[in-house]
Amino acid sequence: MKKLTLAIALSTALGLGAGPTLAATIEEKIDILQQELETLKAELVKLKGQQQTPASAQSAEAQGPSQGSGISFAGAEGSAAARNAIPGSSTLGGYGEMIYNNYRDGDVKDQLDFRRFVLFFGHKFSDRLRFFSELEVEHALVEGGEGAVEVEQAYLDYRINDAFIVKGGAFLIPMGILNETHEPPTFFGVERNEVERRIIPSTWRENGMGVHGEIAQGLHYDVGVVSSLDAGKFGGPDVGIREMRTELREAPAHDFAFYGALNYRGIPGLSVGGSLFTGNTGQNGVTDSALKGVNARLTLWDVHGQYRLGGLNLQALYARGKLGDADQITAAAIARSGNASEIAPSAFWGYYAQAGYHIPVGAEMEVAPFVRYDRYNTQASVPSGLNANPKNNERVVTVGVNFKLHPQVVLKADYQNYKEDNSKDRFNLGLGYMF
């Protein structure tokens, strides 16, 4: 019996899920594993019953799965319809990736980095109330201002019905494709695409409240009010507004923001949608007094789509942002840093298109070559009298291959060519997993 229990536990930990869906969210990733846990418990009860007398076997089947607490392993895929997990059960999971960058320019440091180590924990209090969280360690070590230990998510979900689910806490902004689904086996390429790093500042999370659900077959919405960005932290225009993220820590609360997203997944293999984020970022000068009374309104939106037909996998996204009072943000940033190149954009945009093809190799493995074209400009428009850095108006071609040893374990290799800034040209290798 011990061997049987151990076999079931190992199969749960190592073998759940056949691979990521196109638009798996953190809720969906948990739901299917909780359903699997209930199924395994029911099977275990039946197997125990086979070793008992007929009377005791009937009694065991009548009792059904245990209603006590338990821990299951979180896999990579899920279904929002799977909501019959056992109240009181907990879910454990995570992901990680190691990346090697070899630059063509000999003056740029090559590096081997354990980029991310993330642990996920979820708990189902009842059929309506659930908790989700992710804790991340970046670059393996926190020392001398390098590396980070971060709460990536920590929020509660209360389900009134499928169309109306309320959430509150720290959660990912539902924008683009990558921000909510960024585990290494779920995307092509060693590095995350440039547009969803520099235009949409993934991984992007905020504190706040929201409502989400499915309002028609395959049509999902997500809206809410969250903490806004902080223009007093602007720096490094090559990464757009990325440095303005508050990272959840004592986030200024003078200005809040609104977000909204609408996605359609009602046709097998197809996912299309769009999103909007808008709010003032001046925060009444709490971080930089030069911005006291400055609105610095940010409006960022995107449209995106994915299509999977057989082995063919197509993906595209366009995003555009507008930042108000960029002249005052620029003046404050230059005064703060002494760096005259820290020029905030009045407008910024980017898009990418990607094509890959999945080739099965045996029962679990696959090879997936791909090509991606990124086009972005983090300083498409700058305040009058100032000049944008031409290297921030970039084109990138990435060609590579993903090799999956298992649906949840991937080896990656690619080459990236940058048109404007050749010092970034590099060959990348990656190892990633999720469970």
N, C-alpha and C positions, 0 to 999 in steps of 0.2 A: 504493500500500500504506500510506503514511504517513497519507493521508486516511482510509482505512478504519480504521486503528488509532485515530486521533483520534476518529472518529465513535463507535466502540465505547466508548472511555474516557469521552466526554461522556455517552453514553446511560447508562453505569453510574453516573456521578456525579449525574445530574440526573433520571433517570427510573425508578429501581428502586422497586418496591413500588406497590401500588394503594391504600394507605391503612392505618392502624393497625387491628390486631385489638382485641378487647375487653380482652384480658388479656396483651398482649405484655410479656415480661420482657426484660432486657438480653441474656440468652443467646439468646432467640428472635430478637431483632432482628439479632444477628450471624449466626446460622446460615443464614438465607435468603440473605444477601448473599454469604456464602462459597460457597454453592451456585451462586448466579448467577455469581460470579467463575469458578468451574470450568467452567460452561457456556459462558461467553464465551471462555475460553481454548481450549476444545475447538472452538468455531466458528471462532476465529481460525486455529487449526491447519488446519482443513479449507479455509478460504478461501486460506490460503497454498498449500495443496496444489493448488488449482485453477490456480495460476499456475506450477506446476512440471511436470516430465514425469510421465507416469503412474507410473513406478517410484518417483520421489521422493515423489509424492503418497501412494502406498500406505505408504511408509516413515514419512511424517509422521503418518498416521492411526494406524499401529501404535504409535507412541511415545505418543500421547495427550497430555493436558495436561502442561505442564512441572511438575516437582516442586520447583522453586526457590522462593525467597521472592518475595512480591508484596504489593501494597497494594490493597485494595478499599475502596469507600465504603460506610459502614454506613447502611442505610435504616431505614424505620420499622416494618417488620413482619417476622415470621419464623415458623418452625415448628420445634419441638423435634426433629422427625423428620429434619430436614435436617442430617446430621452427616458428610457425605462431602467436606467442604472439604479443600483441599490442606494437609497439614502444612507448617509453615514460613511460611504466609501470615499477613499482618497486615491489620487492618481499621481504617479511619479514619472518624470520623463526628462528629456534634455537634448542638447545638440552641441556640437563643437567643430572646430576646423583648424587645421594647420596649413600655413601658406608659405611657399618659397617664391620670392621675386628675384629674378636675375635680369639686371638692366643692361641694355646695349651700351649705354654710356658708362665708361669705366670710372668716371668721377662720382657716379651715384652708387651709394652703398647697397649691395645685394643683402638680402636678409631672409632668415628662416624664422617664422613667428607662429607661435600657437595663439592665433588671433582671438579666438573666443572659446570659452567654456561656460555653458549655460545649463542650469538645472531648473526644471519646471515642477511645480507642485500645485495640485488642484484638489478641491474637496467639495463633495456634494452634501449640503446640509439637509436638503429635502428635495422633493420633486420639482420645486420652484426655485430654490435658492442655491447658488453655487459660487465657489471662489476659485480664481485663477491667479497664478503668479509665476514670474520668471526671475531668477537671480543670475547675473552674468559677471564673469571675470574676464577682462580684456588683457591680452598680451601676457597672461600667465602669472604676472607678478606686479604688485603695486609698491613702487619704491621711487623716491626722489621725484615725485610729480608725474611719473610715467605709469601707464597701466591704470586700470579702474575696476572697482567692484560696484556694480550698479543693480538697482531694482529696475528691471526692464518693464515688468507689469506686476500689478497687484490690485485686483478689483473684484467686486461682487456683481453677480448677475442675478436679477430676480425676474423670473418668467411669469407674466400674467397669462399670455397665450403666445402662439407662434408669431403673431404679428406685433406683439408689444412686449419687449423684454427691456427692462431698465438696468443700466449698469452704472457703477460709481467707483472711483478710485483712480489708479494710475493705469492707463491703457494706451495701446498703439493707435495713432490716428489712421483711420481707414482711407488712405490715399494711395493711389497707384496700385502696382501689382506686388512689389517686393516688401513694402513696409510691414504688412501683416503676415506674410508668408516668406520667411527668409532663411529657413533651415538649409544648409548646404546641398542636400540631395534634391531640393525642390527647384533649383535654378541652374541655368547654364553658366559656365565660366567659373574660374577660380575666384576672381574679385566680383563684387556686386557691380551691376552696370552703372556707368558714370552719371546718367541722368537722374537715377533714383538715389544718388549720393549728393550731387551738387545742386540740383534744382529742387527735388523733393528730398529733404534732409533725412533720409532713412539711416538708422532706425530711429523713428520719431515717435515719442510718446509724451503725453501730457496728463496732468491731474484734472479731473472733472466728472461730469455726469452726462449720460447719453441714453438714447432709446434706439433699439434696433429690432429687426424682425423681417419676416417674409410676408409681404402684403398681397402677393398673388403668386401663382405657381412659378417658381424660379426667380421672382423679382424681390430683391433684398434691399433694405434701406438701413441707414445708420446716421443719426443726427445727434448733436449735443453741444454743450457749452464746456469749454476747457480753459486752462491757463494759456495765455498767449506767449509769443516769443518776447525776447528782451533785446531791443535795439542797442542798449548800452553795452552789449557783449559782442557787437559786430566786429569782425576781424577776418582777414584772409578772404578777399573777394573771389579768389579762385574756387572756393567752395560755397559761394553764394551766401545764403542765410544760415548755413549749417551751424556756425558758431553762436547764433542767437538762441539756440535751444536752451531751455533752463535746466534740463536733465532732472526735473522733478524736485530738486533740492531747494527748499525755501524759495520757491518760485514767486517772483513779484506778482501781486494780485490786484494792482491798480487797474490793469487792462485785461479783459477776458476776450476769448475768441469763439467763434461759431464754426462748426464743421458739419458737412453733410456729404453723404455718399449714396449712390444708387447703382446697383449691379444686377445684371440679368444673367442667370445661369440655367434657364429653362430648357435649352437644347443641348443634348449630350455633346461634349467636346467643346462647347462654345461658352465664353465668358466675356461680356462687354460691360463697360460702365464708366462712371465719371465721379469726380469728387470736388469739393470746394472747402477752402479754409480761409477765414477772414477775421481780422481783428487788429486793433491798435497794438503797437509794440514799444511805444515810448516809455511806458510804465512810470510816468511822471518823474523820470530822472532818478529813480531809486538806486540804479546801478551806476549811472553817470549823470551828475547833476546838470550837465550841459543840455540834457534832453528833458528837463523839467518843463511840463506844459506842452511838449511836442507829441502829436498823435502818432506819427510814423506808422500809418496803417498799411498792413500787409494783406494782399489778396492773392491767393495761390490756387490754381485749379488744374485738373488733368482729365484727359479722356484716355481710355486704354481698352485693349482687346486681346484675347487669346483664342486660338482655335487648334484643336487636336483632331486629326483624322488619320486613323491607323497609326503609323509610325511618325507621320509628319506633325511637327509642333511649331506653330507660328505665334508671334507675340509682337505687339507694338504699343507705344505709349507716347503721348504728347503732353507736356506740362508748361505752364506759363505763370509767371508771378509779377506783381507790381508792388513796389515799396514806396510809400509816401514819405515826404520830408527827407529824401535821400541826401540832400545838401547838408542838412543839420546833423544827420547821422554820420556823414563823412567828416565834417568838421570836428565832431566830438571824438571820433575814432582816431583821427590824426593827432589831435591834441593829447589824447590819452596814451598813444603808443609812440608818437614821434616818427611814424612811418607814413610818408606822403603817398604811398601806393594803396593805402587802405581806403579805397573809394567805393562807397556803397552804391549798388545799382538802383536806378529808378524802375528798371524792367529787366527781367531775365527769363530765359526759356530753354527748352531742350526737348529732343525726341529721340527715340531709338526704334529700330526694327530688327527682329531676330528670327532666324529659322534654324530648326534642328530636326534631326531624324533619329528615332529610337529603333535600334536593331537588337532584338532579343538574342541572348546567348545562353542557351540552356533554360532551366526553369526559373532562375532568379536573377541572373546577370543580364546586363545589356550594355551596348556601346552606342553612344549618341554624339555624333559629330554635329557642330553648329557653327554659325557665323552671325555676328552682330555688328550693326553700324550705329554708333552714338553720335549725335550732333547736339551741341549745347553751347550756350553763351551766357555766362554768369554776370556779364556786364553789358547786356544788349543796349542799355541806355544808362547814361550816368549824368550827374548834375552838370549844368551849363558851365563851360570854362574848364572842365576836367577831361582827361583822356583815359579811355579804357585800355587795359592791357590786352594786346592782340592774342596773347596766349590763352586768354579766357574765352576766346571764340574758337572752339575746338571741334575737330572731327576725329573719331576713333574707330578703327576697325579691329575687331577681335575674332580670331579663328581658333577653334579648339575642339576638344572632345571630352565628354564625361563617360567614365567607365564605372558602372555600378556592380560591385561585388554582390550586392543585396539591395533590395529597394530602398533600404535606409542607410546604406554605406556607399560612398562614392569616392573615386579617384578622379582628379581633373588635371588637364594640361591645356594651355592656350598661349597664344602670342598676341600682344596688343601693339598696334601701331598708331602713334599720335601725329597728326599732320603738322600742328603748330609748334608743339613742344616735344622735340625728338628725345629729350633727356628722359622722358617717361616711357619710351619704348621698352618693352620687357617681355621675357618668357616667364610664365607662371606655372607652378605645380601646386596642387591642393589635395588635401585629404579631409573628408567631412563625414559626419555621421549624425543620426538622430534616433531617438528611441522613445 
